[in-house]
């Protein structure tokens, strides 16, 4: 079955960096458009970035442009989100998603705080 497993979250100071990973299995990863989303309590989940199976980036949220980079390694069946210059407002649970379905990972917590 489809499985998505995020990792790489944690506590980081403002201005710091984190790289999230999402390992996919149970489907043809290279054919799957994927995306990163985030959610804070009491708010709707929002899309952060979106990427085609061939690596073409389709979308970044305005709030992360120039700071976050979505990428993928189809040989490793892994999706990435490089997050630089993190701000407290980036704190959220981050989820990866296979867009067709859709299928979601379990999420990884990112906390930006001094």
ABEGO torsion letter per residue (X at the ends): XBBBBBBGBEBBBBGBBBBBBBBBBGBBAAABBBBBBBBBBGBBBBBABBBBAAGBBABBBAAABGABBBBBBAAAGBBBBBBBGBBAAABBBBBBBBABOBBBBAEBBBBBBX
